Amino acid sequence: MAATVVAVVIALVLSYRISRKLMDQNASMAAHIEEGGRQHGNSHHALEQARTQLESAQRERDAVAQQLVAVEHRLKLAEDKLNEVTQQTDTAAQSSQMLHQEIKMVSSVEQMSDEQLMEWIDGKIDEMGLHLKAGVTLKEIAAGLGLTQRRVMRAIKTRQDGNTLAEYLTTKRLMTACRLLVEQPHWTIDAIAHDAGFGGTTTFRTIFKKRFNISPRQYREKKRLMG
């Protein structure tokens, strides 16, 4: 496809150059004939003949000019098509590269130990914000990571601070809430509970106090005084 477009462009360029050369030649001939008419000004017949030839040359020049415009238009269309093909080729190359990287990544994940995989999962969940969705399920997380549910759970069970999905998500949400309590001092507790992925404010307050022995508001105040 690209080779065909290139060939068309080359042909149009050659046609353009030939047409331009003919136009220049006709213009030169017209000027020469006009000059010849002046030199034979004493001869009425020669002058009329020169005028006739000049008019003929001008008509030919106008015809060539029209052809030149048409060639320029076709050349522009061919250039546009070539650019389109080039963009499509670049897009295809990028897609191929991304697919190759994805295949390489999947192959690498398959070779990881459960501990290594858990570290990778933790980073991906942070990157994708999967833990911030209240009520997110194991099925949704596994699908988002491109892993089986069994593989995800096997990796989660290697953790030392709770080996269930619920415990893991709660820990990540609490870490997010702690950060927001400090970084967003004007946010309400309701807003922080929502953004951290908890189902509701009451649940958030209960879990937070059970884990840290103080309320979210007290935690925020304590950090403010320390900071």
PyMOL commands that place a pseudoatom at each C-alpha (Angstrom):
pseudoatom trace, name=CA, resn=MET, resi=1, chain=A, elem=C, hetatm=0, pos=[0.000, 0.000, 0.000]
pseudoatom trace, name=CA, resn=ALA, resi=2, chain=A, elem=C, hetatm=0, pos=[2.685, 2.489, 1.036]
pseudoatom trace, name=CA, resn=ALA, resi=3, chain=A, elem=C, hetatm=0, pos=[4.876, 1.491, -1.930]
pseudoatom trace, name=CA, resn=THR, resi=4, chain=A, elem=C, hetatm=0, pos=[1.969, 2.149, -4.333]
pseudoatom trace, name=CA, resn=VAL, resi=5, chain=A, elem=C, hetatm=0, pos=[1.341, 5.594, -2.880]
pseudoatom trace, name=CA, resn=VAL, resi=6, chain=A, elem=C, hetatm=0, pos=[5.045, 6.429, -3.110]
pseudoatom trace, name=CA, resn=ALA, resi=7, chain=A, elem=C, hetatm=0, pos=[5.069, 5.398, -6.786]
pseudoatom trace, name=CA, resn=VAL, resi=8, chain=A, elem=C, hetatm=0, pos=[2.041, 7.612, -7.466]
pseudoatom trace, name=CA, resn=VAL, resi=9, chain=A, elem=C, hetatm=0, pos=[3.699, 10.541, -5.741]
pseudoatom trace, name=CA, resn=ILE, resi=10, chain=A, elem=C, hetatm=0, pos=[6.894, 10.072, -7.798]
pseudoatom trace, name=CA, resn=ALA, resi=11, chain=A, elem=C, hetatm=0, pos=[4.875, 9.904, -11.037]
pseudoatom trace, name=CA, resn=LEU, resi=12, chain=A, elem=C, hetatm=0, pos=[2.970, 13.052, -10.118]
pseudoatom trace, name=CA, resn=VAL, resi=13, chain=A, elem=C, hetatm=0, pos=[6.188, 14.879, -9.262]
pseudoatom trace, name=CA, resn=LEU, resi=14, chain=A, elem=C, hetatm=0, pos=[7.661, 13.958, -12.653]
pseudoatom trace, name=CA, resn=SER, resi=15, chain=A, elem=C, hetatm=0, pos=[4.454, 15.033, -14.384]
pseudoatom trace, name=CA, resn=TYR, resi=16, chain=A, elem=C, hetatm=0, pos=[4.545, 18.298, -12.496]
pseudoatom trace, name=CA, resn=ARG, resi=17, chain=A, elem=C, hetatm=0, pos=[8.136, 18.983, -13.541]
pseudoatom trace, name=CA, resn=ILE, resi=18, chain=A, elem=C, hetatm=0, pos=[7.427, 18.127, -17.193]
pseudoatom trace, name=CA, resn=SER, resi=19, chain=A, elem=C, hetatm=0, pos=[4.355, 20.377, -17.249]
pseudoatom trace, name=CA, resn=ARG, resi=20, chain=A, elem=C, hetatm=0, pos=[6.311, 23.202, -15.660]
pseudoatom trace, name=CA, resn=LYS, resi=21, chain=A, elem=C, hetatm=0, pos=[9.094, 22.773, -18.251]
pseudoatom trace, name=CA, resn=LEU, resi=22, chain=A, elem=C, hetatm=0, pos=[6.592, 22.866, -21.146]
pseudoatom trace, name=CA, resn=MET, resi=23, chain=A, elem=C, hetatm=0, pos=[5.004, 25.967, -19.705]
pseudoatom trace, name=CA, resn=ASP, resi=24, chain=A, elem=C, hetatm=0, pos=[8.365, 27.681, -19.429]
pseudoatom trace, name=CA, resn=GLN, resi=25, chain=A, elem=C, hetatm=0, pos=[9.246, 26.655, -23.005]
pseudoatom trace, name=CA, resn=ASN, resi=26, chain=A, elem=C, hetatm=0, pos=[5.955, 28.028, -24.343]
pseudoatom trace, name=CA, resn=ALA, resi=27, chain=A, elem=C, hetatm=0, pos=[6.483, 31.287, -22.492]
pseudoatom trace, name=CA, resn=SER, resi=28, chain=A, elem=C, hetatm=0, pos=[9.973, 31.537, -23.997]
pseudoatom trace, name=CA, resn=MET, resi=29, chain=A, elem=C, hetatm=0, pos=[8.644, 30.779, -27.472]
pseudoatom trace, name=CA, resn=ALA, resi=30, chain=A, elem=C, hetatm=0, pos=[5.891, 33.366, -27.095]
pseudoatom trace, name=CA, resn=ALA, resi=31, chain=A, elem=C, hetatm=0, pos=[8.435, 35.980, -26.105]
pseudoatom trace, name=CA, resn=HIS, resi=32, chain=A, elem=C, hetatm=0, pos=[10.640, 35.011, -29.053]
pseudoatom trace, name=CA, resn=ILE, resi=33, chain=A, elem=C, hetatm=0, pos=[7.752, 35.261, -31.497]
pseudoatom trace, name=CA, resn=GLU, resi=34, chain=A, elem=C, hetatm=0, pos=[6.707, 38.620, -30.127]
pseudoatom trace, name=CA, resn=GLU, resi=35, chain=A, elem=C, hetatm=0, pos=[10.250, 39.881, -30.521]
pseudoatom trace, name=CA, resn=GLY, resi=36, chain=A, elem=C, hetatm=0, pos=[10.326, 38.554, -34.063]
pseudoatom trace, name=CA, resn=GLY, resi=37, chain=A, elem=C, hetatm=0, pos=[7.145, 40.450, -34.818]
pseudoatom trace, name=CA, resn=ARG, resi=38, chain=A, elem=C, hetatm=0, pos=[8.701, 43.666, -33.660]
pseudoatom trace, name=CA, resn=GLN, resi=39, chain=A, elem=C, hetatm=0, pos=[11.763, 43.094, -35.880]
pseudoatom trace, name=CA, resn=HIS, resi=40, chain=A, elem=C, hetatm=0, pos=[9.547, 42.618, -38.937]
pseudoatom trace, name=CA, resn=GLY, resi=41, chain=A, elem=C, hetatm=0, pos=[7.320, 45.565, -38.115]
pseudoatom trace, name=CA, resn=ASN, resi=42, chain=A, elem=C, hetatm=0, pos=[7.619, 46.845, -41.679]
pseudoatom trace, name=CA, resn=SER, resi=43, chain=A, elem=C, hetatm=0, pos=[5.926, 43.734, -42.987]
pseudoatom trace, name=CA, resn=HIS, resi=44, chain=A, elem=C, hetatm=0, pos=[2.174, 43.654, -42.238]
pseudoatom trace, name=CA, resn=HIS, resi=45, chain=A, elem=C, hetatm=0, pos=[1.934, 39.987, -43.221]
pseudoatom trace, name=CA, resn=ALA, resi=46, chain=A, elem=C, hetatm=0, pos=[4.826, 38.995, -41.002]
pseudoatom trace, name=CA, resn=LEU, resi=47, chain=A, elem=C, hetatm=0, pos=[3.301, 40.918, -38.102]
pseudoatom trace, name=CA, resn=GLU, resi=48, chain=A, elem=C, hetatm=0, pos=[-0.081, 39.217, -38.486]
pseudoatom trace, name=CA, resn=GLN, resi=49, chain=A, elem=C, hetatm=0, pos=[1.617, 35.834, -38.728]
pseudoatom trace, name=CA, resn=ALA, resi=50, chain=A, elem=C, hetatm=0, pos=[3.593, 36.595, -35.580]
pseudoatom trace, name=CA, resn=ARG, resi=51, chain=A, elem=C, hetatm=0, pos=[0.424, 37.620, -33.761]
pseudoatom trace, name=CA, resn=THR, resi=52, chain=A, elem=C, hetatm=0, pos=[-1.307, 34.415, -34.790]
pseudoatom trace, name=CA, resn=GLN, resi=53, chain=A, elem=C, hetatm=0, pos=[1.632, 32.342, -33.571]
pseudoatom trace, name=CA, resn=LEU, resi=54, chain=A, elem=C, hetatm=0, pos=[1.733, 34.343, -30.346]
pseudoatom trace, name=CA, resn=GLU, resi=55, chain=A, elem=C, hetatm=0, pos=[-1.981, 33.757, -29.701]
pseudoatom trace, name=CA, resn=SER, resi=56, chain=A, elem=C, hetatm=0, pos=[-1.491, 30.048, -30.389]
pseudoatom trace, name=CA, resn=ALA, resi=57, chain=A, elem=C, hetatm=0, pos=[1.455, 29.933, -28.008]
pseudoatom trace, name=CA, resn=GLN, resi=58, chain=A, elem=C, hetatm=0, pos=[-0.568, 31.753, -25.332]
pseudoatom trace, name=CA, resn=ARG, resi=59, chain=A, elem=C, hetatm=0, pos=[-3.436, 29.249, -25.695]
pseudoatom trace, name=CA, resn=GLU, resi=60, chain=A, elem=C, hetatm=0, pos=[-0.984, 26.392, -25.334]
pseudoatom trace, name=CA, resn=ARG, resi=61, chain=A, elem=C, hetatm=0, pos=[0.529, 28.078, -22.302]
pseudoatom trace, name=CA, resn=ASP, resi=62, chain=A, elem=C, hetatm=0, pos=[-2.921, 28.496, -20.711]
pseudoatom trace, name=CA, resn=ALA, resi=63, chain=A, elem=C, hetatm=0, pos=[-3.696, 24.833, -21.390]
pseudoatom trace, name=CA, resn=VAL, resi=64, chain=A, elem=C, hetatm=0, pos=[-0.409, 23.786, -19.805]
pseudoatom trace, name=CA, resn=ALA, resi=65, chain=A, elem=C, hetatm=0, pos=[-1.143, 26.060, -16.835]
pseudoatom trace, name=CA, resn=GLN, resi=66, chain=A, elem=C, hetatm=0, pos=[-4.496, 24.315, -16.325]
pseudoatom trace, name=CA, resn=GLN, resi=67, chain=A, elem=C, hetatm=0, pos=[-2.786, 20.938, -16.540]
pseudoatom trace, name=CA, resn=LEU, resi=68, chain=A, elem=C, hetatm=0, pos=[-0.228, 22.169, -14.041]
pseudoatom trace, name=CA, resn=VAL, resi=69, chain=A, elem=C, hetatm=0, pos=[-2.973, 23.127, -11.565]
pseudoatom trace, name=CA, resn=ALA, resi=70, chain=A, elem=C, hetatm=0, pos=[-4.550, 19.693, -11.982]
pseudoatom trace, name=CA, resn=VAL, resi=71, chain=A, elem=C, hetatm=0, pos=[-1.195, 17.999, -11.417]
pseudoatom trace, name=CA, resn=GLU, resi=72, chain=A, elem=C, hetatm=0, pos=[-0.584, 20.089, -8.301]
pseudoatom trace, name=CA, resn=HIS, resi=73, chain=A, elem=C, hetatm=0, pos=[-4.009, 19.067, -6.965]
pseudoatom trace, name=CA, resn=ARG, resi=74, chain=A, elem=C, hetatm=0, pos=[-3.330, 15.369, -7.618]
pseudoatom trace, name=CA, resn=LEU, resi=75, chain=A, elem=C, hetatm=0, pos=[0.086, 15.726, -6.033]
pseudoatom trace, name=CA, resn=LYS, resi=76, chain=A, elem=C, hetatm=0, pos=[-1.489, 17.241, -2.899]
pseudoatom trace, name=CA, resn=LEU, resi=77, chain=A, elem=C, hetatm=0, pos=[-4.005, 14.377, -2.695]
pseudoatom trace, name=CA, resn=ALA, resi=78, chain=A, elem=C, hetatm=0, pos=[-1.215, 11.830, -3.091]
pseudoatom trace, name=CA, resn=GLU, resi=79, chain=A, elem=C, hetatm=0, pos=[0.848, 13.515, -0.375]
pseudoatom trace, name=CA, resn=ASP, resi=80, chain=A, elem=C, hetatm=0, pos=[-2.160, 13.478, 1.963]
pseudoatom trace, name=CA, resn=LYS, resi=81, chain=A, elem=C, hetatm=0, pos=[-2.690, 9.782, 1.252]
pseudoatom trace, name=CA, resn=LEU, resi=82, chain=A, elem=C, hetatm=0, pos=[0.984, 9.060, 1.868]
pseudoatom trace, name=CA, resn=ASN, resi=83, chain=A, elem=C, hetatm=0, pos=[0.803, 10.878, 5.212]
pseudoatom trace, name=CA, resn=GLU, resi=84, chain=A, elem=C, hetatm=0, pos=[-2.292, 8.864, 6.136]
pseudoatom trace, name=CA, resn=VAL, resi=85, chain=A, elem=C, hetatm=0, pos=[-0.585, 5.581, 5.269]
pseudoatom trace, name=CA, resn=THR, resi=86, chain=A, elem=C, hetatm=0, pos=[2.503, 6.638, 7.230]
pseudoatom trace, name=CA, resn=GLN, resi=87, chain=A, elem=C, hetatm=0, pos=[0.382, 7.424, 10.291]
pseudoatom trace, name=CA, resn=GLN, resi=88, chain=A, elem=C, hetatm=0, pos=[-1.398, 4.077, 10.006]
pseudoatom trace, name=CA, resn=THR, resi=89, chain=A, elem=C, hetatm=0, pos=[1.952, 2.327, 9.767]
pseudoatom trace, name=CA, resn=ASP, resi=90, chain=A, elem=C, hetatm=0, pos=[3.241, 4.179, 12.834]
pseudoatom trace, name=CA, resn=THR, resi=91, chain=A, elem=C, hetatm=0, pos=[0.081, 3.293, 14.779]
pseudoatom trace, name=CA, resn=ALA, resi=92, chain=A, elem=C, hetatm=0, pos=[0.392, -0.360, 13.813]
pseudoatom trace, name=CA, resn=ALA, resi=93, chain=A, elem=C, hetatm=0, pos=[4.028, -0.376, 14.898]
pseudoatom trace, name=CA, resn=GLN, resi=94, chain=A, elem=C, hetatm=0, pos=[3.132, 1.162, 18.266]
pseudoatom trace, name=CA, resn=SER, resi=95, chain=A, elem=C, hetatm=0, pos=[0.343, -1.371, 18.793]
pseudoatom trace, name=CA, resn=SER, resi=96, chain=A, elem=C, hetatm=0, pos=[2.722, -4.187, 17.961]
pseudoatom trace, name=CA, resn=GLN, resi=97, chain=A, elem=C, hetatm=0, pos=[5.284, -2.847, 20.425]
pseudoatom trace, name=CA, resn=MET, resi=98, chain=A, elem=C, hetatm=0, pos=[2.673, -2.532, 23.180]
pseudoatom trace, name=CA, resn=LEU, resi=99, chain=A, elem=C, hetatm=0, pos=[1.474, -6.082, 22.528]
pseudoatom trace, name=CA, resn=HIS, resi=100, chain=A, elem=C, hetatm=0, pos=[5.043, -7.342, 22.695]
pseudoatom trace, name=CA, resn=GLN, resi=101, chain=A, elem=C, hetatm=0, pos=[5.587, -5.563, 26.006]
pseudoatom trace, name=CA, resn=GLU, resi=102, chain=A, elem=C, hetatm=0, pos=[2.326, -6.972, 27.374]
pseudoatom trace, name=CA, resn=ILE, resi=103, chain=A, elem=C, hetatm=0, pos=[3.314, -10.503, 26.387]
pseudoatom trace, name=CA, resn=LYS, resi=104, chain=A, elem=C, hetatm=0, pos=[6.733, -9.979, 27.977]
pseudoatom trace, name=CA, resn=MET, resi=105, chain=A, elem=C, hetatm=0, pos=[5.110, -8.661, 31.162]
pseudoatom trace, name=CA, resn=VAL, resi=106, chain=A, elem=C, hetatm=0, pos=[2.701, -11.610, 31.394]
pseudoatom trace, name=CA, resn=SER, resi=107, chain=A, elem=C, hetatm=0, pos=[5.572, -14.029, 30.887]
pseudoatom trace, name=CA, resn=SER, resi=108, chain=A, elem=C, hetatm=0, pos=[7.550, -12.265, 33.628]
pseudoatom trace, name=CA, resn=VAL, resi=109, chain=A, elem=C, hetatm=0, pos=[4.595, -12.376, 36.056]
pseudoatom trace, name=CA, resn=GLU, resi=110, chain=A, elem=C, hetatm=0, pos=[4.141, -16.081, 35.481]
pseudoatom trace, name=CA, resn=GLN, resi=111, chain=A, elem=C, hetatm=0, pos=[7.738, -16.690, 36.560]
pseudoatom trace, name=CA, resn=MET, resi=112, chain=A, elem=C, hetatm=0, pos=[7.467, -14.662, 39.800]
pseudoatom trace, name=CA, resn=SER, resi=113, chain=A, elem=C, hetatm=0, pos=[7.385, -16.224, 43.234]
pseudoatom trace, name=CA, resn=ASP, resi=114, chain=A, elem=C, hetatm=0, pos=[4.264, -15.572, 45.314]
pseudoatom trace, name=CA, resn=GLU, resi=115, chain=A, elem=C, hetatm=0, pos=[6.140, -12.964, 47.376]
pseudoatom trace, name=CA, resn=GLN, resi=116, chain=A, elem=C, hetatm=0, pos=[7.399, -11.176, 44.259]
pseudoatom trace, name=CA, resn=LEU, resi=117, chain=A, elem=C, hetatm=0, pos=[3.948, -11.319, 42.721]
pseudoatom trace, name=CA, resn=MET, resi=118, chain=A, elem=C, hetatm=0, pos=[2.402, -9.788, 45.847]
pseudoatom trace, name=CA, resn=GLU, resi=119, chain=A, elem=C, hetatm=0, pos=[4.802, -6.859, 45.582]
pseudoatom trace, name=CA, resn=TRP, resi=120, chain=A, elem=C, hetatm=0, pos=[3.846, -6.430, 41.928]
pseudoatom trace, name=CA, resn=ILE, resi=121, chain=A, elem=C, hetatm=0, pos=[0.122, -6.710, 42.741]
pseudoatom trace, name=CA, resn=ASP, resi=122, chain=A, elem=C, hetatm=0, pos=[0.442, -4.095, 45.479]
pseudoatom trace, name=CA, resn=GLY, resi=123, chain=A, elem=C, hetatm=0, pos=[2.061, -1.632, 43.084]
pseudoatom trace, name=CA, resn=LYS, resi=124, chain=A, elem=C, hetatm=0, pos=[-0.501, -2.250, 40.347]
pseudoatom trace, name=CA, resn=ILE, resi=125, chain=A, elem=C, hetatm=0, pos=[-3.441, -1.853, 42.734]
pseudoatom trace, name=CA, resn=ASP, resi=126, chain=A, elem=C, hetatm=0, pos=[-1.995, 1.485, 43.882]
pseudoatom trace, name=CA, resn=GLU, resi=127, chain=A, elem=C, hetatm=0, pos=[-1.446, 2.542, 40.273]
pseudoatom trace, name=CA, resn=MET, resi=128, chain=A, elem=C, hetatm=0, pos=[-4.969, 1.573, 39.191]
pseudoatom trace, name=CA, resn=GLY, resi=129, chain=A, elem=C, hetatm=0, pos=[-6.683, 2.637, 42.424]
pseudoatom trace, name=CA, resn=LEU, resi=130, chain=A, elem=C, hetatm=0, pos=[-8.580, -0.653, 42.647]
pseudoatom trace, name=CA, resn=HIS, resi=131, chain=A, elem=C, hetatm=0, pos=[-8.725, -0.532, 46.452]
pseudoatom trace, name=CA, resn=LEU, resi=132, chain=A, elem=C, hetatm=0, pos=[-10.489, 2.847, 46.376]
pseudoatom trace, name=CA, resn=LYS, resi=133, chain=A, elem=C, hetatm=0, pos=[-13.664, 1.335, 44.959]
pseudoatom trace, name=CA, resn=ALA, resi=134, chain=A, elem=C, hetatm=0, pos=[-16.022, 0.432, 47.811]
pseudoatom trace, name=CA, resn=GLY, resi=135, chain=A, elem=C, hetatm=0, pos=[-17.218, -3.145, 47.553]
pseudoatom trace, name=CA, resn=VAL, resi=136, chain=A, elem=C, hetatm=0, pos=[-14.648, -4.172, 44.935]
pseudoatom trace, name=CA, resn=THR, resi=137, chain=A, elem=C, hetatm=0, pos=[-14.562, -7.944, 44.533]
pseudoatom trace, name=CA, resn=LEU, resi=138, chain=A, elem=C, hetatm=0, pos=[-11.773, -10.472, 44.063]
pseudoatom trace, name=CA, resn=LYS, resi=139, chain=A, elem=C, hetatm=0, pos=[-13.117, -11.165, 40.587]
pseudoatom trace, name=CA, resn=GLU, resi=140, chain=A, elem=C, hetatm=0, pos=[-12.854, -7.477, 39.624]
pseudoatom trace, name=CA, resn=ILE, resi=141, chain=A, elem=C, hetatm=0, pos=[-9.342, -7.163, 41.041]
pseudoatom trace, name=CA, resn=ALA, resi=142, chain=A, elem=C, hetatm=0, pos=[-8.126, -10.316, 39.296]
pseudoatom trace, name=CA, resn=ALA, resi=143, chain=A, elem=C, hetatm=0, pos=[-9.635, -9.146, 36.003]
pseudoatom trace, name=CA, resn=GLY, resi=144, chain=A, elem=C, hetatm=0, pos=[-7.997, -5.714, 36.386]
pseudoatom trace, name=CA, resn=LEU, resi=145, chain=A, elem=C, hetatm=0, pos=[-4.617, -7.333, 37.016]
pseudoatom trace, name=CA, resn=GLY, resi=146, chain=A, elem=C, hetatm=0, pos=[-4.999, -9.917, 34.254]
pseudoatom trace, name=CA, resn=LEU, resi=147, chain=A, elem=C, hetatm=0, pos=[-4.569, -12.800, 36.730]
pseudoatom trace, name=CA, resn=THR, resi=148, chain=A, elem=C, hetatm=0, pos=[-6.694, -15.657, 37.975]
pseudoatom trace, name=CA, resn=GLN, resi=149, chain=A, elem=C, hetatm=0, pos=[-8.487, -15.249, 41.293]
pseudoatom trace, name=CA, resn=ARG, resi=150, chain=A, elem=C, hetatm=0, pos=[-6.573, -18.223, 42.655]
pseudoatom trace, name=CA, resn=ARG, resi=151, chain=A, elem=C, hetatm=0, pos=[-3.216, -16.665, 41.738]
pseudoatom trace, name=CA, resn=VAL, resi=152, chain=A, elem=C, hetatm=0, pos=[-4.153, -13.380, 43.431]
pseudoatom trace, name=CA, resn=MET, resi=153, chain=A, elem=C, hetatm=0, pos=[-5.284, -15.084, 46.638]
pseudoatom trace, name=CA, resn=ARG, resi=154, chain=A, elem=C, hetatm=0, pos=[-2.187, -17.266, 46.736]
pseudoatom trace, name=CA, resn=ALA, resi=155, chain=A, elem=C, hetatm=0, pos=[-0.030, -14.132, 46.607]
pseudoatom trace, name=CA, resn=ILE, resi=156, chain=A, elem=C, hetatm=0, pos=[-2.104, -12.306, 49.236]
pseudoatom trace, name=CA, resn=LYS, resi=157, chain=A, elem=C, hetatm=0, pos=[-1.681, -15.199, 51.668]
pseudoatom trace, name=CA, resn=THR, resi=158, chain=A, elem=C, hetatm=0, pos=[2.080, -14.545, 51.760]
pseudoatom trace, name=CA, resn=ARG, resi=159, chain=A, elem=C, hetatm=0, pos=[1.475, -11.290, 53.665]
pseudoatom trace, name=CA, resn=GLN, resi=160, chain=A, elem=C, hetatm=0, pos=[2.306, -11.141, 57.376]
pseudoatom trace, name=CA, resn=ASP, resi=161, chain=A, elem=C, hetatm=0, pos=[-0.318, -8.561, 58.425]
pseudoatom trace, name=CA, resn=GLY, resi=162, chain=A, elem=C, hetatm=0, pos=[-3.439, -10.436, 57.363]
pseudoatom trace, name=CA, resn=ASN, resi=163, chain=A, elem=C, hetatm=0, pos=[-3.823, -13.042, 54.682]
pseudoatom trace, name=CA, resn=THR, resi=164, chain=A, elem=C, hetatm=0, pos=[-7.341, -12.347, 53.429]
pseudoatom trace, name=CA, resn=LEU, resi=165, chain=A, elem=C, hetatm=0, pos=[-8.410, -9.957, 50.673]
pseudoatom trace, name=CA, resn=ALA, resi=166, chain=A, elem=C, hetatm=0, pos=[-10.612, -7.992, 53.096]
pseudoatom trace, name=CA, resn=GLU, resi=167, chain=A, elem=C, hetatm=0, pos=[-7.732, -7.451, 55.532]
pseudoatom trace, name=CA, resn=TYR, resi=168, chain=A, elem=C, hetatm=0, pos=[-5.409, -6.429, 52.710]
pseudoatom trace, name=CA, resn=LEU, resi=169, chain=A, elem=C, hetatm=0, pos=[-7.881, -3.913, 51.278]
pseudoatom trace, name=CA, resn=THR, resi=170, chain=A, elem=C, hetatm=0, pos=[-8.666, -2.506, 54.719]
pseudoatom trace, name=CA, resn=THR, resi=171, chain=A, elem=C, hetatm=0, pos=[-4.970, -1.868, 55.374]
pseudoatom trace, name=CA, resn=LYS, resi=172, chain=A, elem=C, hetatm=0, pos=[-4.518, -0.089, 52.041]
pseudoatom trace, name=CA, resn=ARG, resi=173, chain=A, elem=C, hetatm=0, pos=[-7.635, 2.018, 52.603]
pseudoatom trace, name=CA, resn=LEU, resi=174, chain=A, elem=C, hetatm=0, pos=[-6.514, 3.005, 56.087]
pseudoatom trace, name=CA, resn=MET, resi=175, chain=A, elem=C, hetatm=0, pos=[-3.130, 4.072, 54.717]
pseudoatom trace, name=CA, resn=THR, resi=176, chain=A, elem=C, hetatm=0, pos=[-4.910, 6.203, 52.119]
pseudoatom trace, name=CA, resn=ALA, resi=177, chain=A, elem=C, hetatm=0, pos=[-7.185, 7.707, 54.788]
pseudoatom trace, name=CA, resn=CYS, resi=178, chain=A, elem=C, hetatm=0, pos=[-4.225, 8.592, 57.013]
pseudoatom trace, name=CA, resn=ARG, resi=179, chain=A, elem=C, hetatm=0, pos=[-2.529, 10.368, 54.127]
pseudoatom trace, name=CA, resn=LEU, resi=180, chain=A, elem=C, hetatm=0, pos=[-5.699, 12.300, 53.226]
pseudoatom trace, name=CA, resn=LEU, resi=181, chain=A, elem=C, hetatm=0, pos=[-6.312, 13.342, 56.841]
pseudoatom trace, name=CA, resn=VAL, resi=182, chain=A, elem=C, hetatm=0, pos=[-2.931, 15.080, 56.800]
pseudoatom trace, name=CA, resn=GLU, resi=183, chain=A, elem=C, hetatm=0, pos=[-2.777, 16.320, 53.208]
pseudoatom trace, name=CA, resn=GLN, resi=184, chain=A, elem=C, hetatm=0, pos=[-6.386, 17.540, 53.047]
pseudoatom trace, name=CA, resn=PRO, resi=185, chain=A, elem=C, hetatm=0, pos=[-7.018, 19.286, 56.386]
pseudoatom trace, name=CA, resn=HIS, resi=186, chain=A, elem=C, hetatm=0, pos=[-10.215, 20.952, 55.139]
pseudoatom trace, name=CA, resn=TRP, resi=187, chain=A, elem=C, hetatm=0, pos=[-11.872, 17.760, 53.887]
pseudoatom trace, name=CA, resn=THR, resi=188, chain=A, elem=C, hetatm=0, pos=[-14.674, 16.334, 55.986]
pseudoatom trace, name=CA, resn=ILE, resi=189, chain=A, elem=C, hetatm=0, pos=[-14.390, 12.870, 57.517]
pseudoatom trace, name=CA, resn=ASP, resi=190, chain=A, elem=C, hetatm=0, pos=[-17.225, 11.779, 55.211]
pseudoatom trace, name=CA, resn=ALA, resi=191, chain=A, elem=C, hetatm=0, pos=[-15.269, 12.898, 52.128]
pseudoatom trace, name=CA, resn=ILE, resi=192, chain=A, elem=C, hetatm=0, pos=[-12.137, 11.078, 53.290]
pseudoatom trace, name=CA, resn=ALA, resi=193, chain=A, elem=C, hetatm=0, pos=[-14.080, 7.889, 54.041]
pseudoatom trace, name=CA, resn=HIS, resi=194, chain=A, elem=C, hetatm=0, pos=[-15.547, 7.999, 50.542]
pseudoatom trace, name=CA, resn=ASP, resi=195, chain=A, elem=C, hetatm=0, pos=[-12.267, 8.716, 48.756]
pseudoatom trace, name=CA, resn=ALA, resi=196, chain=A, elem=C, hetatm=0, pos=[-10.390, 6.053, 50.712]
pseudoatom trace, name=CA, resn=GLY, resi=197, chain=A, elem=C, hetatm=0, pos=[-12.819, 3.359, 49.545]
pseudoatom trace, name=CA, resn=PHE, resi=198, chain=A, elem=C, hetatm=0, pos=[-14.840, 2.707, 52.691]
pseudoatom trace, name=CA, resn=GLY, resi=199, chain=A, elem=C, hetatm=0, pos=[-18.516, 1.908, 52.328]
pseudoatom trace, name=CA, resn=GLY, resi=200, chain=A, elem=C, hetatm=0, pos=[-19.603, 4.590, 54.789]
pseudoatom trace, name=CA, resn=THR, resi=201, chain=A, elem=C, hetatm=0, pos=[-18.429, 6.987, 57.457]
pseudoatom trace, name=CA, resn=THR, resi=202, chain=A, elem=C, hetatm=0, pos=[-19.606, 4.830, 60.379]
pseudoatom trace, name=CA, resn=THR, resi=203, chain=A, elem=C, hetatm=0, pos=[-17.696, 1.822, 59.065]
pseudoatom trace, name=CA, resn=PHE, resi=204, chain=A, elem=C, hetatm=0, pos=[-14.636, 3.976, 58.503]
pseudoatom trace, name=CA, resn=ARG, resi=205, chain=A, elem=C, hetatm=0, pos=[-14.700, 5.466, 62.027]
pseudoatom trace, name=CA, resn=THR, resi=206, chain=A, elem=C, hetatm=0, pos=[-15.152, 2.033, 63.602]
pseudoatom trace, name=CA, resn=ILE, resi=207, chain=A, elem=C, hetatm=0, pos=[-12.323, 0.387, 61.662]
pseudoatom trace, name=CA, resn=PHE, resi=208, chain=A, elem=C, hetatm=0, pos=[-10.001, 3.367, 62.124]
pseudoatom trace, name=CA, resn=LYS, resi=209, chain=A, elem=C, hetatm=0, pos=[-10.455, 3.527, 65.908]
pseudoatom trace, name=CA, resn=LYS, resi=210, chain=A, elem=C, hetatm=0, pos=[-10.078, -0.231, 66.240]
pseudoatom trace, name=CA, resn=ARG, resi=211, chain=A, elem=C, hetatm=0, pos=[-6.766, -0.120, 64.335]
pseudoatom trace, name=CA, resn=PHE, resi=212, chain=A, elem=C, hetatm=0, pos=[-5.231, 3.062, 65.833]
pseudoatom trace, name=CA, resn=ASN, resi=213, chain=A, elem=C, hetatm=0, pos=[-7.114, 3.468, 69.143]
pseudoatom trace, name=CA, resn=ILE, resi=214, chain=A, elem=C, hetatm=0, pos=[-8.047, 7.048, 68.246]
pseudoatom trace, name=CA, resn=SER, resi=215, chain=A, elem=C, hetatm=0, pos=[-10.682, 8.585, 65.978]
pseudoatom trace, name=CA, resn=PRO, resi=216, chain=A, elem=C, hetatm=0, pos=[-9.869, 9.999, 62.527]
pseudoatom trace, name=CA, resn=ARG, resi=217, chain=A, elem=C, hetatm=0, pos=[-10.408, 13.522, 63.844]
pseudoatom trace, name=CA, resn=GLN, resi=218, chain=A, elem=C, hetatm=0, pos=[-8.039, 12.923, 66.780]
pseudoatom trace, name=CA, resn=TYR, resi=219, chain=A, elem=C, hetatm=0, pos=[-5.457, 11.461, 64.383]
pseudoatom trace, name=CA, resn=ARG, resi=220, chain=A, elem=C, hetatm=0, pos=[-5.646, 14.563, 62.220]
pseudoatom trace, name=CA, resn=GLU, resi=221, chain=A, elem=C, hetatm=0, pos=[-5.285, 16.884, 65.213]
pseudoatom trace, name=CA, resn=LYS, resi=222, chain=A, elem=C, hetatm=0, pos=[-2.349, 14.881, 66.569]
pseudoatom trace, name=CA, resn=LYS, resi=223, chain=A, elem=C, hetatm=0, pos=[-0.535, 15.067, 63.221]
pseudoatom trace, name=CA, resn=ARG, resi=224, chain=A, elem=C, hetatm=0, pos=[-1.241, 18.813, 63.001]
pseudoatom trace, name=CA, resn=LEU, resi=225, chain=A, elem=C, hetatm=0, pos=[0.339, 19.440, 66.408]
pseudoatom trace, name=CA, resn=MET, resi=226, chain=A, elem=C, hetatm=0, pos=[3.338, 17.275, 65.540]
pseudoatom trace, name=CA, resn=GLY, resi=227, chain=A, elem=C, hetatm=0, pos=[3.843, 18.895, 62.209]
for i in range(1, 227): cmd.bond("trace and resi %d" % i, "trace and resi %d" % (i + 1))
show_as sticks, trace
zoom trace
